[in-house]
Amino acid sequence: LAVIDRQGADVSAYDGWHGEAEMRDVEGETEHLHKVPGGGWSHRRYQQTTEDTWHANASEVADEVVGLVKTHRPRAVLLAGEPGMRADVNIRIYENIKLWWREPGWFGFDAATR
């Protein structure tokens, strides 16, 4: 289970018999996390920097999820949280595991925060 927002995620692996097997907290970059209204020549660069930060944080979350998937071999991966970040993480996870995980299960839940 990964509960994701733009800053990072709480990532957990659960054992069907004993409950939570392992939990990892992913704290991504926070300096350029929010888009700001503005104008002028640099506006597009500011917006792009923010989006790059989101993508970098999504990569960090995906790396943690993939690590837990490789270790625990779950039957399903659950992603919850901000829809845009969830989609970005989903793509990055699938690109990393599609070669060796035959039938991944993907489920998404909308939630505003982790």
C-alpha positions as CSV (number, residue, x, y, z in Angstrom):
1,L,0.0,0.0,0.0
2,A,1.3,3.4,-0.9
3,V,-0.4,6.6,0.2
4,I,1.0,9.3,-2.0
5,D,1.1,13.1,-2.1
6,R,3.4,15.5,-3.9
7,Q,5.9,15.5,-1.0
8,G,6.4,11.7,-0.8
9,A,4.5,8.7,0.5
10,D,3.9,6.2,3.3
11,V,4.7,2.8,1.8
12,S,3.8,-0.4,3.6
13,A,4.0,-4.1,2.8
14,Y,1.4,-6.3,4.5
15,D,1.6,-10.0,5.3
16,G,-1.8,-11.7,4.9
17,W,-1.3,-13.6,8.2
18,H,0.5,-11.2,10.5
19,G,-0.5,-7.7,9.4
20,E,2.1,-5.1,8.5
21,A,5.4,-6.6,7.5
22,E,7.4,-3.5,6.6
23,M,6.8,0.3,6.4
24,R,8.9,3.0,4.7
25,D,8.4,6.7,4.8
26,V,9.4,8.5,1.6
27,E,10.1,12.2,2.0
28,G,10.9,13.9,-1.3
29,E,12.1,17.4,-2.1
30,T,9.9,20.1,-0.7
31,E,11.6,23.3,-1.8
32,H,9.8,23.8,-5.1
33,L,6.6,21.8,-4.3
34,H,3.9,24.4,-5.1
35,K,3.2,26.2,-8.3
36,V,3.0,30.0,-7.8
37,P,1.0,32.5,-9.8
38,G,3.2,34.9,-11.6
39,G,4.2,36.2,-14.9
40,G,7.1,37.5,-16.8
41,W,9.8,35.7,-18.6
42,S,10.6,33.3,-15.9
43,H,7.1,32.0,-15.2
44,R,7.3,28.9,-17.4
45,R,10.7,28.0,-15.8
46,Y,9.2,28.2,-12.3
47,Q,6.2,26.0,-13.3
48,Q,8.6,23.5,-14.9
49,T,10.8,23.4,-11.8
50,T,7.8,22.5,-9.7
51,E,6.7,19.8,-12.1
52,D,10.2,18.4,-12.2
53,T,10.1,18.2,-8.3
54,W,6.8,16.3,-8.5
55,H,8.3,13.8,-11.0
56,A,11.5,13.3,-8.9
57,N,9.4,12.6,-5.8
58,A,7.2,10.2,-7.8
59,S,10.4,8.4,-8.8
60,E,11.6,8.1,-5.2
61,V,8.2,6.7,-4.2
62,A,8.2,4.2,-7.1
63,D,11.7,3.0,-6.2
64,E,10.5,2.2,-2.6
65,V,7.4,0.4,-3.8
66,V,9.4,-1.6,-6.3
67,G,11.9,-2.5,-3.6
68,L,9.1,-3.8,-1.4
69,V,7.4,-5.6,-4.3
70,K,10.7,-7.4,-5.0
71,T,11.1,-8.4,-1.4
72,H,7.6,-9.4,-0.4
73,R,6.1,-10.5,-3.8
74,P,2.5,-9.2,-3.1
75,R,-0.5,-10.3,-5.1
76,A,-1.6,-6.6,-5.5
77,V,-0.2,-3.1,-5.2
78,L,-2.6,-0.5,-3.8
79,L,-2.0,3.2,-4.6
80,A,-3.9,5.8,-2.8
81,G,-3.6,9.6,-2.6
82,E,-3.5,12.5,-5.0
83,P,-4.7,11.3,-8.4
84,G,-1.9,13.0,-10.4
85,M,0.9,11.7,-8.3
86,R,-0.7,8.3,-8.1
87,A,-0.8,8.1,-11.9
88,D,2.8,9.2,-12.2
89,V,4.0,6.6,-9.6
90,N,1.8,3.9,-11.2
91,I,3.6,4.4,-14.6
92,R,7.0,4.4,-13.0
93,I,6.3,1.2,-10.9
94,Y,4.9,-0.6,-13.9
95,E,7.9,0.3,-16.1
96,N,10.2,-1.2,-13.4
97,I,8.4,-4.4,-12.7
98,K,6.6,-5.4,-15.9
99,L,9.5,-7.5,-17.1
100,W,9.5,-9.9,-14.1
101,W,6.1,-9.6,-12.5
102,R,3.6,-11.5,-14.6
103,E,0.2,-10.4,-13.5
104,P,0.3,-7.1,-11.4
105,G,-2.9,-6.0,-9.7
106,W,-3.5,-2.2,-9.7
107,F,-6.2,-0.5,-7.6
108,G,-6.5,3.2,-6.9
109,F,-8.4,5.1,-4.3
110,D,-8.9,8.9,-4.3
111,A,-7.8,10.7,-1.2
112,A,-6.5,14.2,-0.7
113,T,-3.7,13.6,1.8
114,R,-1.7,10.8,3.3
